[in-house]
Amino acid sequence: MPRIPRFRSLPLRSRLAILTAAAVAVAVAGCALACWFIVRAQLNQRLDDALHDASTGGGHAATEVLARRGCLSEPDTNTDDWRVVANPYRASMQLIAVNGTSCWVLGDQTLPVTKADLAVLRREGPESLQTVASADGIEMRVLTQPATISSPSRDQKVPVAISTALPLSEVTGPLNTLALVLLAVSGIGVLGASAAGLGVARAGLKPVDRLTDTVEHVARTEDLSVRIPVEGRDEIARLSASFNSMTAALSSSRELQQQLIADAGHELRTPLTSLRTNIELLERSELTGRELPPEDRRELMLSVKAQMGELAALIGDLQELSRPDVAHGGAPSQTVAFHEVVEAALERARRRTGPDLKITAELAPWYLRAEPSALERAVINLLDNAVKFSPPAGTVEVDLHGGELSVRDHGPGIPPEDLPHVFERFWRSASARSLPGSGLGLSIVARTVQQLGGTVSVHPAQGGGTVAVVRLPGARTPPPEAPEA
């Protein structure tokens, strides 16, 4: 026996077509049943009205014929007495006597006497409407009403009941025909709805098919340059636009990653090459037995130590740039006193500089939510950059007021054409390429400030030098701590 697939395992267009056909089938079936019941009620009402009309029109004349002709137990088509009775509905009529016997009056059917007929005969009800089978097995709709006839002596009235009947085929015939018509129309409607649903599903899912093909192409080829045309403003258009934005972000991330790897490889090559050269000189000296002069050996070891420090700083900067954002899984932020963070960074910077360089600071209280270590590293990078470009016996001026931190040096300054590139990774101006550093310091500053919702800028200072300005949102007083749960 073949296995029937589950509904959820069917293709989406097949499910839409099935659901459309099912919905139309339910609607058509409901309309057909309502139509059939309404028509049946109308036809039954018309049949009952016809029974009343036939009873009213032929009852009195039938009793007169009965008085002349006498009681017959079955239809007698040989006599013409019944022909004088008006019978436009071709009804069958019989009289029920006091003893419960029935006498045929007119028509071609005889009817059984039921309890309802006897109840009307005994005047227990005004009339009765019922469906019974005639002697020939034909279903008849019967109306029984009370009446009186004159006794043979003509001196008194005898109570009787007159039953008037019409064949129920006048109702069942049209209803059967209507049922067949409704069934055919419903079947055609369901088949048409299925075909229409399948067509609509195919047309409506074309954008989804296009999106699916594009996703499969990207997954297969890793080609992130593919874009889906966005048509309209519906859900499919929004999905296509979101997919285009996602692939654009992935493509940009890949390009940045490739650029970072290339730049990092380029920056690592210089200290590694120098380290390799110095180590090879030391190795050759050991292998040949020619010891280097103490002064040269000391300078060589200092160079190796400097290159190792440069490598460590570069690796640290790369690790800092690779850390996730605070809002996307990084270390949780907390309320930080910005002025205290700047003061701690100043202490570290003063320990690194010589006695000739002076660092002055004016710090006003400012509080914000941040990660203390990341914020302190950003401030240290600003200070290191200012110290690096300050002349001997120069001054670095640090000022913090209203959440705006400015760090100014009195160095040669930055050419205007280089200002747009100062926050790019691994970028260094021509005058700074001979100085130690990886070119990642200001990039780390920009990244940290952006995560905190602030801004950072670098521009020439009046009177020479460069000033870096960082603006961070916060308050002059610490916010109240949230109560513990």
Sequence and secondary structure as in RCSB ss.txt:
>XXXX:A:sequence
MPRIPRFRSLPLRSRLAILTAAAVAVAVAGCALACWFIVRAQLNQRLDDALHDASTGGGHAATEVLARRGCLSEP
DTNTDDWRVVANPYRASMQLIAVNGTSCWVLGDQTLPVTKADLAVLRREGPESLQTVASADGIEMRVLTQPATIS
SPSRDQKVPVAISTALPLSEVTGPLNTLALVLLAVSGIGVLGASAAGLGVARAGLKPVDRLTDTVEHVARTEDLS
VRIPVEGRDEIARLSASFNSMTAALSSSRELQQQLIADAGHELRTPLTSLRTNIELLERSELTGRELPPEDRREL
MLSVKAQMGELAALIGDLQELSRPDVAHGGAPSQTVAFHEVVEAALERARRRTGPDLKITAELAPWYLRAEPSAL
ERAVINLLDNAVKFSPPAGTVEVDLHGGELSVRDHGPGIPPEDLPHVFERFWRSASARSLPGSGLGLSIVARTVQ
QLGGTVSVHPAQGGGTVAVVRLPGARTPPPEAPEA
>XXXX:A:secstr
      GGGS HHHHHHHHHHHHHHHHHHHHHHHHHHHHHHHHHHHHHHHHHHHHHHHHHHHHHHHHHH  BSS 
 TT SGGGGS  TT  EEEEE TTS EEEEESS      HHHHHHHTTSSS EEEEEE TTS EEEEEEEEEEEE
 TTSSSEEEEEEEEEEETHHHHHHHHHHHHHHHHHHHHHHHHHHHHHHHHHHHHTHHHHHHHHHHHHHHHH  TT
      SSSHHHHHHHHHHHHHHHHHHHHHHHHHHHHHHHHHHHHHHHHHHHHHHHHHHHHHHT    HHHHHHH
HHHHHHHHHHHHHHHHHHHHHHS  GGGTS   EEEEHHHHHHHHHHHHHHHS TT EEEEEE   EEEE HHHH
HHHHHHHHHHHHHHS TT EEEEEEETTEEEEEE SS   GGGGGGTTSTT   GGGTTSS  S HHHHHHHHHH
HTT EEEEEE TTSSEEEEEE   BSS        
